[in-house]
């Protein structure tokens, strides 16, 4: 009986190893050569929207900044590093498309000790606390290095698309297939307008203007797992004694007014750290200062950043008690 069990265990182990190798090889070949429509659960997004590849390549050489920006597209499209440089702040923007707390935690654990920022400004767009984070996880595993933090992020998302894409991306990493890849600084998109990557992680959009469309009323209801992970992000920053500011970047009034519980959201964010809701602090024009319902155009970015710098300077040594 013992010999039978021993043989069974060894056979099962060998089969598991064979199955893992077979699955990885098949996934790699399928991901490389199959038509996109035939591989819905492998969504490799190297050099996709948001210039993440260039940003993650640049961040590996960043050290000792005054301010590190974190958050979604409202961060990498909302905090212009050039403006902060003009006002005496050395900054880096580590935002990424649709970045939820699951991705923020990955980036914080991967880069915070290397960058050693004096302070962190974390953009907290409400929707990033309500979505599953799958889209943002695909961006991270496709454009940055993959390590144990990538695996932890994938396990948090609990989605086959993230698992498969991570495995595919990790295989490409091991084979050094992206070493010759170069992302263009300027990308043209007829529907969205051109994007230009600016050193320091910012992406400047060609000047466009918002045309109002119908929006639907609703409540901000954070996902419990995202909210728990948000708390982990705050803890990671706090335990390193890094100053922290939470920022709700401006949306169009057209969009902001669709949230029916903004006061509740403000109270929630205030319970974590010093928090500023710039929708309540600024009176921007929907048509003049935004290119869509939620993103500032360059004119709006300049006004927002100057207001933020004013807040920073007035509240220095008071923000983050």
N, C-alpha and C positions, 0 to 999 in steps of 0.2 A: 504493500500500500504506500509506504514511504517513497519507494522508487518511482511508483506511478505518479505521485504528487510532484516529486522533484522533476520528473520528465515533463509533466503538464506545465509546471511553472516556467521551466526553461523554454519550452515550445511557445508558450504564450508571450514570454518576453521577446523572443526572437521575432515572432510575428508582429508584435507591437513596433519593434525597431524597423522591420521591413516596411510595415504600413506607413510609419512616419516618413521614412525616406522616399517611398513611392509617392505619397501624398505631396511632399515638398517638391519633388521633381516634376510631377504632373502639374502642380499649381504654377510652378515657374514657367514651364513650357506653354501652358494655357494662357497665363498672364502675358507672356511675350508675343504670342502668335495668333491667338484667337481674336475675332472681331469683338469690339466693345460690347455689342448687343448680346454676345454669347457669354459674357463674363460679368454679370451684374454684381457678384459678390467679391470681385477683385477690382477696386477702384483706385488705381495708382495715379497720383496727381502731381508728378514731378513737374516743377516749373509752372504750376497752375496759377489761378487768380490770387493776387495778393503779394507776389514777390517773396513768398516764404523761403524759397531756396536761397536766394541772395541774402536775406536777413539772417537766416540761420548760419550761413557761411561766414558772414561778417561778425556775428556775435561771438564766435570762437576766439576772436582776438581783442575782445572788449574787456577793459579792466577799469576799476576805480572811477565809476561815473557818479555825478551828483544825483541824477534822477534816472531811474529805470521805469519805463512805462510798460504796463501789462494790460491785456484786454483784447477785445475783438477788433473788427474793422474800424470801430469808432476810435480805437487807440491808434492803429497804424495809419489811419486816414485823418486823425483828429489832432495829434500832437506833432507839430512840425519841428523837428530837431534844429533846424536852421534858426528859427525864431528864438528858441531857448539859448542857443549859442550866442546870439547877438546880445542877450541879456545876462551873459556870464555863467550859464549853466551847461555843464558837460552832460549830455543825455544819450540814452539809447532806447529805441522803441522796439519792444519784443512782443508787439501785438501780432495776432494771426487771424485769418478768416474764421468767424463764428466761434472764437475761442471761449469755451466754457470753463468753469473751475477745474474740470478734469484735465484739460490741456494746460491751464495755468499752473496747476500743481506739478505737472510733468516738467515744464520749463523752469519753474522755480527750483525744483530739486536738482535739475540738470545744470543750471547756470548761475544760480544766485551766489554760491561760494566763489565761483570764478570771477564774476563781475564785481562783487563787493560794492554795491551801490550805497551811497549815503542815505538815500531815500527811495521809496517806491510810490508811484502814482498808479493806482489800479482802476481802470475804467470799468464800471459795473453796469453795463446795459442790461436792463431787466430780462430781456428775452434769453440771454445766455444762461440764466438760472432756470429756465423752463424747458429747454430742449435737451435731447438725449446725448449730444456731443459727438455723434458718429461722423458727421461731415467734417468737423474740426479735427477729429482724430486722424482721419485719412490725410489731411493736409500735413499734420505733424510727422506721421510715419513715412510719408512720401518724400518729404523735403529736408528732414533733419536726420541725424544719426539715430540708430535704434539700439536701445540698451534695456536694462531692467525697468527703467522708468516708462519706456514705451509699452512693455509688457503689462505693467501695473495699470497703465491707462486703458489698454485694450480690455483687460479683465473688468475694469469699472464700466466700460461701455456695454459689455455683454452682447456684442453683435457680431455675427459671422462675417460681415463685410470688413470690420476692423481686424478681426483675427486673420483672415485670409490676406488682406492687404499688408499687414505687418509681416507675416511670414514671407510673402513675395518680396517686400521691400528689404527685409533683412537678408534674404538670399542675394539680391542685387548688391547690397552693401558688401557682403562677404566676397563677391566676385569682382568688386571694384568697377562696376559697370557705369557708375555716374561720374567718374573722375574727370572725364572730358566734357561733361555737360556744362554749358554756360547759359545763364538766363539773361535775356536782353534787358537793358536798363529801361527802355521804353516799350510798352506794349499797347497796340492799337486794338480797340474794341468798338465797332460801330454802334452797338446798342448802348454800351456803358460809357464810352468815351475813353481816351487814352490815359494810361497810367505811367508815371515816371518814378522810378525808385531813387530816393535821396539817401545819401550816406547817413547812417545812423538809424535806419529802419523805417523812415517815413515814406509814404507813397502819395505823391501829388496827382490829383485828378485834373484833367483838362477842365477849364472853367465851363461849367454847365449850370442850368437853373432848373429848379423844381417846378413841376406842374401838378397841382393837387389832383389826387384821385380819391375815390371813396375808401374810407377805412372803417373797420368795425370796432365797436366798443367791447371792452373786455377787462378782466382783472389780471393782475400780475400774481401768478400762483407758482412760486418756486418749487421745483422738483426736490423731494427730500434728499435724494442722493447727491444732487448738485449742491444743495445748501450745506450738507455735511462736508462735502469736499471743499466748498468755499471756506468753511471754518478751518480746514486743514491748511489751506493756502495762507490764511491770516496767521495761523500758528507758526508756519515755517518762516514767515517774514519776521514775526515778533521775536521768536527765539534767537534770532541773529541780531537783535537790537537795532533793526533798520527802521527808520521813520516811515510811516505809512499814511497815505491819503487815499480815500475812495472818492471817485468822481463819476457823477452821472453826466455825461457829455450832452450838449444840446441836441434835441430832436426838433423837427418842425412842430409848431403848435398844433398843426393838423394831425400829427401822430401822437404827440404827448397827451393831448386831451382825450385820446381814445382809452387811455389807462384810467380806470375808475377808482383805483386805490393807491395813487401816488404817495399820499401821506403815510400809508402803512408801509410802503416800500422804503420811504425815507427813514422811518423809525427803525425798520429792520437793519438798514445799512449803518445807521448811527450807533446801533448796539455793538457793532464790530470794531469800528475805528472812526477817526475824524472823517467826516463825509460832507461833500459839497454837491448839491444838485444845481447845476448851471442852467437848467431849464427855468428855475425860479429866480436866478440871479442875473439873467440877461434877457434882453428884449430884441431877439433877432427876427429878421424878416424871412418868412418861408420861401418867398420867390427869389429873393436876392442873395441869401446866405446859405442855401442848400442846393445840392444837385439831385437828391432824391428825398424821400420822406424822412430819412433817418440819418443822412450823412451831410456834413458841412461841405460846401465848396471852398475853394482857397480863400475867398473873401471872408467867409464865415470862420474858417480855421484861424486866420490871423486875428480876428476880433476875440475869439474864444481863448486863444493862447495868451494874448495880452492880458485878458481878464484873469486867467489862471495864474500867470506870473505875478500879477498884482496881489492876488490872494496869498501866494507863496511868500512874497516879500513882506506883506503886512503881518502875516501870522507865523513867521519864522520863529522856531523854538516854542511855538504855542500849539501848532497843529496836532502834534503827536505825543501828548503827554503819556 
